[in-house]
Amino acid sequence: GLGYCSRATRIHQGAKLVCADPDMKGMLSQGVAELEAKVPGVGRYTAGAISALVYGHAASMVDGNVLRVLSQ
C-alpha cells in the first residue's frame, strides 16, 4: 500500500548511516541542505521539519498538498 515499509527501511538506513558517520557522531545536522544531502530518504519536507521542530530554526515545511492548494 502506502509505502510505509519502504519508508521504515529508508529511515533505518539513514539512522545507521548517521550513527556510523564519524563527522555526524550520531547527531542529525541542523541545516536543511545538509540533511537532504547526507541522510538517505530525507527530503525537503522532512529536513525542514527536523530543522524547525528539533533545532528551532526558521525552515519551511511545504508538502505536496500545500503546493497543490497554492497553485490553484
PDB file of N, CA, C and O in Angstrom:
ATOM      1  N   GLY A   1       0.415  -1.130   0.000  1.00  0.00           N
ATOM      2  CA  GLY A   1       0.000   0.000   0.000  1.00  0.00           C
ATOM      3  C   GLY A   1       0.502   1.370   0.000  1.00  0.00           C
ATOM      4  O   GLY A   1       0.671   1.973  -1.060  1.00  0.00           O
ATOM      5  N   LEU A   2       0.753   1.897   1.154  1.00  0.00           N
ATOM      6  CA  LEU A   2       1.052   3.320   1.267  1.00  0.00           C
ATOM      7  C   LEU A   2       2.550   3.611   1.354  1.00  0.00           C
ATOM      8  O   LEU A   2       2.941   4.762   1.550  1.00  0.00           O
ATOM      9  N   GLY A   3       3.367   2.620   1.218  1.00  0.00           N
ATOM     10  CA  GLY A   3       4.807   2.827   1.222  1.00  0.00           C
ATOM     11  C   GLY A   3       5.445   2.882   2.600  1.00  0.00           C
ATOM     12  O   GLY A   3       6.588   3.315   2.744  1.00  0.00           O
ATOM     13  N   TYR A   4       4.705   2.443   3.614  1.00  0.00           N
ATOM     14  CA  TYR A   4       5.254   2.514   4.973  1.00  0.00           C
ATOM     15  C   TYR A   4       6.464   1.611   5.153  1.00  0.00           C
ATOM     16  O   TYR A   4       7.401   1.967   5.868  1.00  0.00           O
ATOM     17  N   CYS A   5       6.457   0.467   4.525  1.00  0.00           N
ATOM     18  CA  CYS A   5       7.576  -0.466   4.672  1.00  0.00           C
ATOM     19  C   CYS A   5       8.849   0.132   4.070  1.00  0.00           C
ATOM     20  O   CYS A   5       9.916   0.061   4.679  1.00  0.00           O
ATOM     21  N   SER A   6       8.739   0.717   2.883  1.00  0.00           N
ATOM     22  CA  SER A   6       9.928   1.312   2.262  1.00  0.00           C
ATOM     23  C   SER A   6      10.386   2.541   3.037  1.00  0.00           C
ATOM     24  O   SER A   6      11.587   2.797   3.126  1.00  0.00           O
ATOM     25  N   ARG A   7       9.454   3.307   3.601  1.00  0.00           N
ATOM     26  CA  ARG A   7       9.835   4.459   4.433  1.00  0.00           C
ATOM     27  C   ARG A   7      10.597   4.003   5.663  1.00  0.00           C
ATOM     28  O   ARG A   7      11.627   4.579   6.014  1.00  0.00           O
ATOM     29  N   ALA A   8      10.093   2.974   6.314  1.00  0.00           N
ATOM     30  CA  ALA A   8      10.756   2.455   7.514  1.00  0.00           C
ATOM     31  C   ALA A   8      12.156   1.949   7.175  1.00  0.00           C
ATOM     32  O   ALA A   8      13.095   2.146   7.946  1.00  0.00           O
ATOM     33  N   THR A   9      12.294   1.303   6.031  1.00  0.00           N
ATOM     34  CA  THR A   9      13.603   0.811   5.593  1.00  0.00           C
ATOM     35  C   THR A   9      14.563   1.966   5.383  1.00  0.00           C
ATOM     36  O   THR A   9      15.712   1.897   5.819  1.00  0.00           O
ATOM     37  N   ARG A  10      14.111   3.039   4.717  1.00  0.00           N
ATOM     38  CA  ARG A  10      14.968   4.200   4.472  1.00  0.00           C
ATOM     39  C   ARG A  10      15.333   4.910   5.775  1.00  0.00           C
ATOM     40  O   ARG A  10      16.466   5.362   5.941  1.00  0.00           O
ATOM     41  N   ILE A  11      14.380   5.008   6.693  1.00  0.00           N
ATOM     42  CA  ILE A  11      14.668   5.636   7.989  1.00  0.00           C
ATOM     43  C   ILE A  11      15.722   4.830   8.740  1.00  0.00           C
ATOM     44  O   ILE A  11      16.631   5.399   9.346  1.00  0.00           O
ATOM     45  N   HIS A  12      15.600   3.514   8.698  1.00  0.00           N
ATOM     46  CA  HIS A  12      16.575   2.648   9.366  1.00  0.00           C
ATOM     47  C   HIS A  12      17.954   2.799   8.732  1.00  0.00           C
ATOM     48  O   HIS A  12      18.956   2.882   9.442  1.00  0.00           O
ATOM     49  N   GLN A  13      18.012   2.834   7.400  1.00  0.00           N
ATOM     50  CA  GLN A  13      19.291   3.022   6.706  1.00  0.00           C
ATOM     51  C   GLN A  13      19.906   4.368   7.072  1.00  0.00           C
ATOM     52  O   GLN A  13      21.108   4.464   7.320  1.00  0.00           O
ATOM     53  N   GLY A  14      19.073   5.408   7.104  1.00  0.00           N
ATOM     54  CA  GLY A  14      19.562   6.739   7.466  1.00  0.00           C
ATOM     55  C   GLY A  14      20.086   6.783   8.891  1.00  0.00           C
ATOM     56  O   GLY A  14      21.119   7.397   9.159  1.00  0.00           O
ATOM     57  N   ALA A  15      19.374   6.133   9.807  1.00  0.00           N
ATOM     58  CA  ALA A  15      19.804   6.102  11.206  1.00  0.00           C
ATOM     59  C   ALA A  15      21.144   5.389  11.357  1.00  0.00           C
ATOM     60  O   ALA A  15      22.007   5.837  12.112  1.00  0.00           O
ATOM     61  N   LYS A  16      21.318   4.286  10.645  1.00  0.00           N
ATOM     62  CA  LYS A  16      22.590   3.558  10.702  1.00  0.00           C
ATOM     63  C   LYS A  16      23.722   4.419  10.149  1.00  0.00           C
ATOM     64  O   LYS A  16      24.825   4.428  10.697  1.00  0.00           O
ATOM     65  N   LEU A  17      23.448   5.140   9.066  1.00  0.00           N
ATOM     66  CA  LEU A  17      24.461   5.996   8.463  1.00  0.00           C
ATOM     67  C   LEU A  17      24.847   7.127   9.415  1.00  0.00           C
ATOM     68  O   LEU A  17      26.032   7.415   9.580  1.00  0.00           O
ATOM     69  N   VAL A  18      23.868   7.765  10.038  1.00  0.00           N
ATOM     70  CA  VAL A  18      24.145   8.860  10.978  1.00  0.00           C
ATOM     71  C   VAL A  18      24.972   8.365  12.157  1.00  0.00           C
ATOM     72  O   VAL A  18      25.880   9.060  12.612  1.00  0.00           O
ATOM     73  N   CYS A  19      24.670   7.182  12.650  1.00  0.00           N
ATOM     74  CA  CYS A  19      25.418   6.624  13.786  1.00  0.00           C
ATOM     75  C   CYS A  19      26.821   6.204  13.405  1.00  0.00           C
ATOM     76  O   CYS A  19      27.734   6.279  14.226  1.00  0.00           O
ATOM     77  N   ALA A  20      27.009   5.758  12.160  1.00  0.00           N
ATOM     78  CA  ALA A  20      28.319   5.264  11.726  1.00  0.00           C
ATOM     79  C   ALA A  20      29.221   6.379  11.189  1.00  0.00           C
ATOM     80  O   ALA A  20      30.441   6.216  11.171  1.00  0.00           O
ATOM     81  N   ASP A  21      28.662   7.488  10.758  1.00  0.00           N
ATOM     82  CA  ASP A  21      29.434   8.569  10.153  1.00  0.00           C
ATOM     83  C   ASP A  21      30.293   9.269  11.212  1.00  0.00           C
ATOM     84  O   ASP A  21      29.762   9.757  12.209  1.00  0.00           O
ATOM     85  N   PRO A  22      31.623   9.323  11.005  1.00  0.00           N
ATOM     86  CA  PRO A  22      32.495   9.938  12.010  1.00  0.00           C
ATOM     87  C   PRO A  22      32.270  11.445  12.166  1.00  0.00           C
ATOM     88  O   PRO A  22      32.540  11.996  13.233  1.00  0.00           O
ATOM     89  N   ASP A  23      31.783  12.115  11.125  1.00  0.00           N
ATOM     90  CA  ASP A  23      31.520  13.550  11.224  1.00  0.00           C
ATOM     91  C   ASP A  23      30.226  13.842  11.986  1.00  0.00           C
ATOM     92  O   ASP A  23      30.151  14.804  12.750  1.00  0.00           O
ATOM     93  N   MET A  24      29.209  13.002  11.769  1.00  0.00           N
ATOM     94  CA  MET A  24      27.910  13.238  12.415  1.00  0.00           C
ATOM     95  C   MET A  24      27.895  12.771  13.862  1.00  0.00           C
ATOM     96  O   MET A  24      27.215  13.364  14.700  1.00  0.00           O
ATOM     97  N   LYS A  25      28.638  11.716  14.161  1.00  0.00           N
ATOM     98  CA  LYS A  25      28.737  11.180  15.525  1.00  0.00           C
ATOM     99  C   LYS A  25      27.368  10.899  16.155  1.00  0.00           C
ATOM    100  O   LYS A  25      27.161  11.126  17.347  1.00  0.00           O
ATOM    101  N   GLY A  26      26.444  10.403  15.334  1.00  0.00           N
ATOM    102  CA  GLY A  26      25.128  10.042  15.844  1.00  0.00           C
ATOM    103  C   GLY A  26      24.160  11.198  15.979  1.00  0.00           C
ATOM    104  O   GLY A  26      23.046  11.005  16.468  1.00  0.00           O
ATOM    105  N   MET A  27      24.546  12.390  15.563  1.00  0.00           N
ATOM    106  CA  MET A  27      23.680  13.568  15.673  1.00  0.00           C
ATOM    107  C   MET A  27      23.257  14.033  14.283  1.00  0.00           C
ATOM    108  O   MET A  27      24.072  14.083  13.362  1.00  0.00           O
ATOM    109  N   LEU A  28      21.987  14.370  14.140  1.00  0.00           N
ATOM    110  CA  LEU A  28      21.495  14.905  12.876  1.00  0.00           C
ATOM    111  C   LEU A  28      21.978  16.333  12.693  1.00  0.00           C
ATOM    112  O   LEU A  28      22.103  17.088  13.658  1.00  0.00           O
ATOM    113  N   SER A  29      22.245  16.690  11.462  1.00  0.00           N
ATOM    114  CA  SER A  29      22.655  18.051  11.143  1.00  0.00           C
ATOM    115  C   SER A  29      21.499  19.010  11.387  1.00  0.00           C
ATOM    116  O   SER A  29      20.336  18.607  11.376  1.00  0.00           O
ATOM    117  N   GLN A  30      21.821  20.277  11.606  1.00  0.00           N
ATOM    118  CA  GLN A  30      20.791  21.279  11.832  1.00  0.00           C
ATOM    119  C   GLN A  30      20.314  21.914  10.534  1.00  0.00           C
ATOM    120  O   GLN A  30      19.190  22.412  10.470  1.00  0.00           O
ATOM    121  N   GLY A  31      21.141  21.906   9.507  1.00  0.00           N
ATOM    122  CA  GLY A  31      20.807  22.560   8.246  1.00  0.00           C
ATOM    123  C   GLY A  31      19.983  21.684   7.325  1.00  0.00           C
ATOM    124  O   GLY A  31      20.210  20.478   7.224  1.00  0.00           O
ATOM    125  N   VAL A  32      19.023  22.306   6.655  1.00  0.00           N
ATOM    126  CA  VAL A  32      18.133  21.585   5.742  1.00  0.00           C
ATOM    127  C   VAL A  32      18.912  20.966   4.588  1.00  0.00           C
ATOM    128  O   VAL A  32      18.729  19.788   4.279  1.00  0.00           O
ATOM    129  N   ALA A  33      19.772  21.743   3.955  1.00  0.00           N
ATOM    130  CA  ALA A  33      20.526  21.245   2.798  1.00  0.00           C
ATOM    131  C   ALA A  33      21.427  20.070   3.171  1.00  0.00           C
ATOM    132  O   ALA A  33      21.538  19.102   2.418  1.00  0.00           O
ATOM    133  N   GLU A  34      22.059  20.156   4.316  1.00  0.00           N
ATOM    134  CA  GLU A  34      22.954  19.081   4.750  1.00  0.00           C
ATOM    135  C   GLU A  34      22.174  17.810   5.081  1.00  0.00           C
ATOM    136  O   GLU A  34      22.623  16.707   4.768  1.00  0.00           O
ATOM    137  N   LEU A  35      21.031  17.958   5.700  1.00  0.00           N
ATOM    138  CA  LEU A  35      20.189  16.789   5.994  1.00  0.00           C
ATOM    139  C   LEU A  35      19.766  16.099   4.710  1.00  0.00           C
ATOM    140  O   LEU A  35      19.843  14.876   4.601  1.00  0.00           O
ATOM    141  N   GLU A  36      19.319  16.884   3.735  1.00  0.00           N
ATOM    142  CA  GLU A  36      18.897  16.310   2.453  1.00  0.00           C
ATOM    143  C   GLU A  36      20.047  15.601   1.753  1.00  0.00           C
ATOM    144  O   GLU A  36      19.865  14.532   1.170  1.00  0.00           O
ATOM    145  N   ALA A  37      21.225  16.200   1.812  1.00  0.00           N
ATOM    146  CA  ALA A  37      22.373  15.655   1.091  1.00  0.00           C
ATOM    147  C   ALA A  37      22.963  14.419   1.753  1.00  0.00           C
ATOM    148  O   ALA A  37      23.404  13.498   1.064  1.00  0.00           O
ATOM    149  N   LYS A  38      22.977  14.388   3.077  1.00  0.00           N
ATOM    150  CA  LYS A  38      23.717  13.333   3.774  1.00  0.00           C
ATOM    151  C   LYS A  38      22.871  12.153   4.243  1.00  0.00           C
ATOM    152  O   LYS A  38      23.395  11.051   4.401  1.00  0.00           O
ATOM    153  N   VAL A  39      21.578  12.359   4.467  1.00  0.00           N
ATOM    154  CA  VAL A  39      20.772  11.287   5.046  1.00  0.00           C
ATOM    155  C   VAL A  39      19.806  10.743   3.995  1.00  0.00           C
ATOM    156  O   VAL A  39      18.905  11.457   3.557  1.00  0.00           O
ATOM    157  N   PRO A  40      19.985   9.492   3.588  1.00  0.00           N
ATOM    158  CA  PRO A  40      19.107   8.917   2.576  1.00  0.00           C
ATOM    159  C   PRO A  40      17.657   8.856   3.054  1.00  0.00           C
ATOM    160  O   PRO A  40      17.383   8.529   4.209  1.00  0.00           O
ATOM    161  N   GLY A  41      16.753   9.170   2.161  1.00  0.00           N
ATOM    162  CA  GLY A  41      15.335   9.125   2.490  1.00  0.00           C
ATOM    163  C   GLY A  41      14.803  10.401   3.113  1.00  0.00           C
ATOM    164  O   GLY A  41      13.597  10.529   3.325  1.00  0.00           O
ATOM    165  N   VAL A  42      15.692  11.354   3.412  1.00  0.00           N
ATOM    166  CA  VAL A  42      15.253  12.635   3.965  1.00  0.00           C
ATOM    167  C   VAL A  42      15.160  13.633   2.821  1.00  0.00           C
ATOM    168  O   VAL A  42      16.157  13.981   2.187  1.00  0.00           O
ATOM    169  N   GLY A  43      13.944  14.080   2.580  1.00  0.00           N
ATOM    170  CA  GLY A  43      13.707  15.070   1.536  1.00  0.00           C
ATOM    171  C   GLY A  43      13.539  16.455   2.129  1.00  0.00           C
ATOM    172  O   GLY A  43      13.797  16.680   3.311  1.00  0.00           O
ATOM    173  N   ARG A  44      13.099  17.388   1.275  1.00  0.00           N
ATOM    174  CA  ARG A  44      12.973  18.777   1.695  1.00  0.00           C
ATOM    175  C   ARG A  44      12.009  18.947   2.868  1.00  0.00           C
ATOM    176  O   ARG A  44      12.305  19.682   3.810  1.00  0.00           O
ATOM    177  N   TYR A  45      10.859  18.275   2.818  1.00  0.00           N
ATOM    178  CA  TYR A  45       9.856  18.417   3.879  1.00  0.00           C
ATOM    179  C   TYR A  45      10.391  17.884   5.215  1.00  0.00           C
ATOM    180  O   TYR A  45      10.310  18.569   6.234  1.00  0.00           O
ATOM    181  N   THR A  46      10.929  16.679   5.206  1.00  0.00           N
ATOM    182  CA  THR A  46      11.437  16.069   6.444  1.00  0.00           C
ATOM    183  C   THR A  46      12.617  16.854   6.996  1.00  0.00           C
ATOM    184  O   THR A  46      12.714  17.060   8.206  1.00  0.00           O
ATOM    185  N   ALA A  47      13.518  17.296   6.116  1.00  0.00           N
ATOM    186  CA  ALA A  47      14.668  18.089   6.558  1.00  0.00           C
ATOM    187  C   ALA A  47      14.197  19.403   7.188  1.00  0.00           C
ATOM    188  O   ALA A  47      14.731  19.824   8.214  1.00  0.00           O
ATOM    189  N   GLY A  48      13.209  20.046   6.583  1.00  0.00           N
ATOM    190  CA  GLY A  48      12.656  21.275   7.150  1.00  0.00           C
ATOM    191  C   GLY A  48      12.008  21.033   8.495  1.00  0.00           C
ATOM    192  O   GLY A  48      12.153  21.837   9.416  1.00  0.00           O
ATOM    193  N   ALA A  49      11.291  19.923   8.611  1.00  0.00           N
ATOM    194  CA  ALA A  49      10.628  19.582   9.874  1.00  0.00           C
ATOM    195  C   ALA A  49      11.656  19.331  10.973  1.00  0.00           C
ATOM    196  O   ALA A  49      11.488  19.808  12.095  1.00  0.00           O
ATOM    197  N   ILE A  50      12.705  18.597  10.668  1.00  0.00           N
ATOM    198  CA  ILE A  50      13.751  18.325  11.665  1.00  0.00           C
ATOM    199  C   ILE A  50      14.419  19.624  12.090  1.00  0.00           C
ATOM    200  O   ILE A  50      14.607  19.863  13.283  1.00  0.00           O
ATOM    201  N   SER A  51      14.777  20.459  11.129  1.00  0.00           N
ATOM    202  CA  SER A  51      15.452  21.711  11.428  1.00  0.00           C
ATOM    203  C   SER A  51      14.574  22.646  12.260  1.00  0.00           C
ATOM    204  O   SER A  51      15.053  23.277  13.202  1.00  0.00           O
ATOM    205  N   ALA A  52      13.290  22.732  11.910  1.00  0.00           N
ATOM    206  CA  ALA A  52      12.387  23.645  12.609  1.00  0.00           C
ATOM    207  C   ALA A  52      11.948  23.105  13.970  1.00  0.00           C
ATOM    208  O   ALA A  52      12.000  23.820  14.971  1.00  0.00           O
ATOM    209  N   LEU A  53      11.522  21.860  14.003  1.00  0.00           N
ATOM    210  CA  LEU A  53      10.950  21.316  15.232  1.00  0.00           C
ATOM    211  C   LEU A  53      11.998  20.897  16.263  1.00  0.00           C
ATOM    212  O   LEU A  53      11.793  21.065  17.465  1.00  0.00           O
ATOM    213  N   VAL A  54      13.110  20.357  15.794  1.00  0.00           N
ATOM    214  CA  VAL A  54      14.129  19.874  16.724  1.00  0.00           C
ATOM    215  C   VAL A  54      15.079  20.997  17.147  1.00  0.00           C
ATOM    216  O   VAL A  54      15.426  21.128  18.321  1.00  0.00           O
ATOM    217  N   TYR A  55      15.493  21.806  16.158  1.00  0.00           N
ATOM    218  CA  TYR A  55      16.516  22.807  16.446  1.00  0.00           C
ATOM    219  C   TYR A  55      15.965  24.236  16.541  1.00  0.00           C
ATOM    220  O   TYR A  55      16.714  25.157  16.866  1.00  0.00           O
ATOM    221  N   GLY A  56      14.682  24.435  16.266  1.00  0.00           N
ATOM    222  CA  GLY A  56      14.074  25.755  16.391  1.00  0.00           C
ATOM    223  C   GLY A  56      14.455  26.740  15.305  1.00  0.00           C
ATOM    224  O   GLY A  56      14.310  27.948  15.496  1.00  0.00           O
ATOM    225  N   HIS A  57      14.938  26.257  14.173  1.00  0.00           N
ATOM    226  CA  HIS A  57      15.313  27.123  13.062  1.00  0.00           C
ATOM    227  C   HIS A  57      14.072  27.477  12.242  1.00  0.00           C
ATOM    228  O   HIS A  57      13.085  26.741  12.233  1.00  0.00           O
ATOM    229  N   ALA A  58      14.142  28.603  11.563  1.00  0.00           N
ATOM    230  CA  ALA A  58      13.057  29.001  10.669  1.00  0.00           C
ATOM    231  C   ALA A  58      13.243  28.262   9.341  1.00  0.00           C
ATOM    232  O   ALA A  58      13.995  28.709   8.475  1.00  0.00           O
ATOM    233  N   ALA A  59      12.560  27.142   9.190  1.00  0.00           N
ATOM    234  CA  ALA A  59      12.666  26.333   7.974  1.00  0.00           C
ATOM    235  C   ALA A  59      11.264  25.990   7.499  1.00  0.00           C
ATOM    236  O   ALA A  59      10.367  25.716   8.296  1.00  0.00           O
ATOM    237  N   SER A  60      11.097  26.011   6.196  1.00  0.00           N
ATOM    238  CA  SER A  60       9.764  25.738   5.657  1.00  0.00           C
ATOM    239  C   SER A  60       9.496  24.242   5.571  1.00  0.00           C
ATOM    240  O   SER A  60      10.403  23.436   5.366  1.00  0.00           O
ATOM    241  N   MET A  61       8.232  23.900   5.733  1.00  0.00           N
ATOM    242  CA  MET A  61       7.779  22.522   5.590  1.00  0.00           C
ATOM    243  C   MET A  61       6.572  22.553   4.656  1.00  0.00           C
ATOM    244  O   MET A  61       5.428  22.588   5.109  1.00  0.00           O
ATOM    245  N   VAL A  62       6.832  22.539   3.372  1.00  0.00           N
ATOM    246  CA  VAL A  62       5.762  22.620   2.389  1.00  0.00           C
ATOM    247  C   VAL A  62       5.647  21.265   1.712  1.00  0.00           C
ATOM    248  O   VAL A  62       6.579  20.815   1.046  1.00  0.00           O
ATOM    249  N   ASP A  63       4.502  20.615   1.883  1.00  0.00           N
ATOM    250  CA  ASP A  63       4.311  19.313   1.249  1.00  0.00           C
ATOM    251  C   ASP A  63       3.494  19.480  -0.032  1.00  0.00           C
ATOM    252  O   ASP A  63       3.111  20.592  -0.394  1.00  0.00           O
ATOM    253  N   GLY A  64       3.240  18.387  -0.695  1.00  0.00           N
ATOM    254  CA  GLY A  64       2.523  18.403  -1.961  1.00  0.00           C
ATOM    255  C   GLY A  64       1.122  18.973  -1.873  1.00  0.00           C
ATOM    256  O   GLY A  64       0.654  19.606  -2.819  1.00  0.00           O
ATOM    257  N   ASN A  65       0.446  18.761  -0.755  1.00  0.00           N
ATOM    258  CA  ASN A  65      -0.911  19.291  -0.602  1.00  0.00           C
ATOM    259  C   ASN A  65      -0.919  20.814  -0.564  1.00  0.00           C
ATOM    260  O   ASN A  65      -1.784  21.441  -1.176  1.00  0.00           O
ATOM    261  N   VAL A  66       0.022  21.410   0.138  1.00  0.00           N
ATOM    262  CA  VAL A  66       0.118  22.867   0.196  1.00  0.00           C
ATOM    263  C   VAL A  66       0.422  23.417  -1.185  1.00  0.00           C
ATOM    264  O   VAL A  66      -0.184  24.402  -1.607  1.00  0.00           O
ATOM    265  N   LEU A  67       1.342  22.801  -1.885  1.00  0.00           N
ATOM    266  CA  LEU A  67       1.683  23.252  -3.234  1.00  0.00           C
ATOM    267  C   LEU A  67       0.470  23.174  -4.161  1.00  0.00           C
ATOM    268  O   LEU A  67       0.243  24.062  -4.983  1.00  0.00           O
ATOM    269  N   ARG A  68      -0.289  22.116  -4.020  1.00  0.00           N
ATOM    270  CA  ARG A  68      -1.479  21.950  -4.877  1.00  0.00           C
ATOM    271  C   ARG A  68      -2.505  23.050  -4.590  1.00  0.00           C
ATOM    272  O   ARG A  68      -3.091  23.601  -5.521  1.00  0.00           O
ATOM    273  N   VAL A  69      -2.726  23.372  -3.327  1.00  0.00           N
ATOM    274  CA  VAL A  69      -3.688  24.398  -2.960  1.00  0.00           C
ATOM    275  C   VAL A  69      -3.229  25.770  -3.452  1.00  0.00           C
ATOM    276  O   VAL A  69      -4.029  26.545  -3.978  1.00  0.00           O
ATOM    277  N   LEU A  70      -1.940  26.067  -3.280  1.00  0.00           N
ATOM    278  CA  LEU A  70      -1.413  27.362  -3.680  1.00  0.00           C
ATOM    279  C   LEU A  70      -1.379  27.541  -5.186  1.00  0.00           C
ATOM    280  O   LEU A  70      -1.441  28.670  -5.675  1.00  0.00           O
ATOM    281  N   SER A  71      -1.281  26.461  -5.921  1.00  0.00           N
ATOM    282  CA  SER A  71      -1.185  26.565  -7.382  1.00  0.00           C
ATOM    283  C   SER A  71      -2.535  26.774  -8.054  1.00  0.00           C
ATOM    284  O   SER A  71      -2.580  27.051  -9.253  1.00  0.00           O
ATOM    285  N   GLN A  72      -3.623  26.651  -7.327  1.00  0.00           N
ATOM    286  CA  GLN A  72      -4.954  26.798  -7.953  1.00  0.00           C
ATOM    287  C   GLN A  72      -5.480  28.190  -7.839  1.00  0.00           C
ATOM    288  O   GLN A  72      -6.580  28.475  -8.313  1.00  0.00           O
TER     289      GLN A  72
END
